[in-house]
Amino acid sequence: MASPPKGKGRFAAAEGMSKLLKEKRFWVASFLVAWAAALQGHMMWMQRQDAFKHKFGDNDSGPDSP
């Protein structure tokens, strides 16, 4: 593992992080990753709902249904 240049230490890392947080590309990429994760979670939830309906049947024949 390479050590940071002498004289800069932690401040170089903090400066780099500050620069990263100001970049638009970082926020766009973060949004896309979060959106993809949310979509995958939603699709997994939908699959669980479908599996439940398949296993136990669709009980739409209640007293209020036509």
N, C-alpha and C positions, 0 to 999 in steps of 0.2 A: 504494500500500500504506500503510495507516494505521500510524503509530508508536504504541507503547504509551504510556500516560499517564506523565508525568514523575514520577520518584520510585519507581516500581515496577520497571520493567525486566524482567529475566528472572525475578524472583521471582513475578511475577503469572502467568507462563506455567507455572512449576513448581507453583504453588498450584492452578491450574486443572487441570493434569494429575493432581495428587494427588487432587483432588476427583472427577475423572472415574473414576479407578481404584477408588474406593470405591463407585461407583454400581452397583447390581445390574443395571440396564438395559444398561449397557455390556458386562458379562460375558455376559448372555443374548444380546445381539446378536452378540457375538464368537463365542459358541458356535454360533449358527445359521449364521453365515457359514462357519465352519470345517467344520461338518457338511455344508453344501451343497457346498462345494468337494470334500470327501472323497467324497461320493456321486457327484458328477459324474466324478471321477477313476475311481471304481470302475466306473461305467457305461461309460466310455471303454475301460477294460481289458477288460470283458466283450465289448464290440463287437470289439475286436482278437482275442480268443479265438475268437469266432464266425466272424470273417472267416478266421482261420487254419484252422479246422476245415472251413469251406466250400471253401477253396482246396485243401487237401491231403487232405481226407477225414477221416472219423472212424475211426481205426485201433483199434477195440475188438475186432477179430477175432484177438487174439494167442493164444498157446498156452494161457493160463490161462482164457480165456473159454469159456463153455459152448457 
